Amino acid sequence: MRVNLVVVAPTTEGYIKEGEADYLSRLKRLCTLQREELNVKREWGRLAGLEQREREAPLLLSALETKRNVWLLDEGGVAMSSIEFSRMLSHAGIHEGGEITFAIGGAYGFGSAVLSRYGARKLSLSRMTFTHQMVRLLFLEQLYRGFMIQRGGHYHHE
């Protein structure tokens, strides 16, 4: 199965980079993972939240236009258990061309153009709010867990 992960801006926190590297290594045995970091302009970090989101939107739209089965990671999205998420991955692998794409927005979320195009498929990791950098690590762990559930591995405990 092919999994695309599109993220706004590079990961900057060292401990998150370490965790990402660990899970990316684990996931290599379970799926083909394409991770794409969008290069945003440094000066955009000084903009107000709404303006920053709107500047990032064209970059995201461009990165997502050739991707299939796109889901936005958003705190207002659908909440799933790890088992439900695993089933969603399995469904995508069997019924949706074997490809699924997840997008993680910037610090202020997704711009209006991204939401109008892809907002029907939003996934929430929690009702709590996390930094966009932290979400990357949490999501990779859940992705690994989802594939391990499918394989009946001992990683997930009910």
TORZA-111846 format. One record per residue (C-alpha): x, y, z; residue in three letters; residue number from 1. Coordinates in pm, whole numbers, padded with zeros to 5 digits. Example, Ala and Ser with C-alpha at 12.3 -4.5 7.8 and 13.67 -1.06 7.14 Angstrom:
2
      x      y      z resn resi
  01230 -00450  00780  ALA    1
  01367 -00106  00714  SER    2
***
This chain:
158
      x      y      z resn resi
  00000  00000  00000  MET    1
  00116  00353 -00076  ARG    2
  00079  00623  00190  VAL    3
  00151  00987  00110  ASN    4
  00216  01231  00393  LEU    5
  00229  01599  00300  VAL    6
  00339  01841  00571  VAL    7
  00372  02219  00573  VAL    8
  00732  02321  00650  ALA    9
  01022  02103  00766  PRO   10
  01029  01948  01111  THR   11
  01252  02163  01332  THR   12
  01231  02006  01679  GLU   13
  01514  01757  01735  GLY   14
  01319  01512  01950  TYR   15
  01039  01503  01693  ILE   16
  01290  01439  01414  LYS   17
  01426  01144  01613  GLU   18
  01080  01000  01669  GLY   19
  00986  01050  01304  GLU   20
  01302  00870  01191  ALA   21
  01218  00576  01418  ASP   22
  00862  00537  01289  TYR   23
  00959  00599  00926  LEU   24
  01209  00315  00960  SER   25
  00946  00084  01110  ARG   26
  00690  00175  00843  LEU   27
  00926  00081  00557  LYS   28
  00843 -00284  00622  ARG   29
  00468 -00222  00617  LEU   30
  00395  00024  00336  CYS   31
  00548  00252  00076  THR   32
  00554  00589  00250  LEU   33
  00616  00908  00056  GLN   34
  00675  01203  00291  ARG   35
  00678  01551  00139  GLU   36
  00773  01867  00326  GLU   37
  00651  02189  00167  LEU   38
  00896  02476  00173  ASN   39
  00723  02781  00311  VAL   40
  00892  03119  00323  LYS   41
  01046  03199  00659  ARG   42
  00893  03549  00664  GLU   43
  00544  03395  00655  TRP   44
  00601  03303  01019  GLY   45
  00556  03671  01108  ARG   46
  00215  03694  00944  LEU   47
 -00118  03676  01126  ALA   48
 -00261  03324  01146  GLY   49
 -00530  03367  00880  LEU   50
 -00288  03524  00633  GLU   51
 -00029  03253  00699  GLN   52
 -00287  02979  00628  ARG   53
 -00392  03144  00303  GLU   54
 -00030  03178  00185  ARG   55
  00031  02808  00254  GLU   56
 -00288  02698  00076  ALA   57
 -00158  02716 -00286  PRO   58
  00147  02509 -00189  LEU   59
 -00075  02242 -00035  LEU   60
 -00317  02241 -00327  LEU   61
 -00031  02198 -00570  SER   62
  00117  01911 -00367  ALA   63
 -00219  01736 -00330  LEU   64
 -00353  01773 -00685  GLU   65
 -00201  01447 -00809  THR   66
 -00267  01251 -00489  LYS   67
 -00554  01010 -00432  ARG   68
 -00786  00959 -00136  ASN   69
 -00684  01278  00050  VAL   70
 -00751  01324  00422  TRP   71
 -00672  01641  00619  LEU   72
 -00550  01599  00976  LEU   73
 -00757  01856  01158  ASP   74
 -00878  01889  01516  GLU   75
 -01233  01938  01384  GLY   76
 -01229  01613  01191  GLY   77
 -01373  01269  01254  VAL   78
 -01234  01095  01561  ALA   79
 -01155  00726  01517  MET   80
 -01024  00457  01745  SER   81
 -00697  00296  01640  SER   82
 -00890 -00010  01524  ILE   83
 -01127  00203  01315  GLU   84
 -00827  00381  01164  PHE   85
 -00668  00044  01082  SER   86
 -00989 -00059  00905  ARG   87
 -00986  00266  00707  MET   88
 -00629  00193  00594  LEU   89
 -00731 -00159  00496  SER   90
 -01031 -00029  00301  HIS   91
 -00809  00219  00115  ALA   92
 -00566 -00059  00035  GLY   93
 -00835 -00285 -00107  ILE   94
 -01102 -00054 -00249  HIS   95
 -00941  00282 -00320  GLU   96
 -00653  00195 -00547  GLY   97
 -00410  00104 -00272  GLY   98
 -00326  00467 -00200  GLU   99
 -00414  00711  00073  ILE  100
 -00287  01064  00138  THR  101
 -00275  01257  00464  PHE  102
 -00199  01629  00491  ALA  103
 -00083  01813  00802  ILE  104
 -00128  02189  00783  GLY  105
  00085  02460  00935  GLY  106
  00060  02614  01280  ALA  107
 -00277  02771  01200  TYR  108
 -00434  02484  01009  GLY  109
 -00558  02483  00651  PHE  110
 -00650  02773  00425  GLY  111
 -01001  02814  00289  SER  112
 -00914  02682 -00059  ALA  113
 -00774  02359  00089  VAL  114
 -01078  02315  00313  LEU  115
 -01323  02376  00028  SER  116
 -01146  02118 -00190  ARG  117
 -01063  01848  00067  TYR  118
 -01255  01942  00382  GLY  119
 -01510  01662  00345  ALA  120
 -01242  01420  00465  ARG  121
 -01095  01543  00789  LYS  122
 -00942  01318  01053  LEU  123
 -00881  01421  01413  SER  124
 -00615  01262  01631  LEU  125
 -00776  01407  01943  SER  126
 -01012  01674  02065  ARG  127
 -00706  01830  02225  MET  128
 -00486  02070  02032  THR  129
 -00126  01978  01946  PHE  130
  00147  02168  01766  THR  131
  00163  02092  01395  HIS  132
  00511  01950  01458  GLN  133
  00391  01717  01736  MET  134
  00103  01593  01518  VAL  135
  00357  01453  01273  ARG  136
  00504  01219  01532  LEU  137
  00168  01122  01682  LEU  138
  00029  01048  01337  PHE  139
  00326  00832  01234  LEU  140
  00282  00630  01552  GLU  141
 -00088  00578  01475  GLN  142
 -00006  00485  01116  LEU  143
  00239  00222  01242  TYR  144
 -00017  00100  01497  ARG  145
 -00284  00077  01226  GLY  146
 -00067 -00147  01009  PHE  147
  00038 -00359  01307  MET  148
 -00328 -00413  01399  ILE  149
 -00388 -00544  01046  GLN  150
 -00100 -00788  01086  ARG  151
 -00214 -00903  01428  GLY  152
  00109 -00783  01584  GLY  153
  00164 -00748  01956  HIS  154
  00212 -00372  01936  TYR  155
 -00154 -00284  02001  HIS  156
 -00330 -00389  02322  HIS  157
 -00703 -00366  02384  GLU  158
***
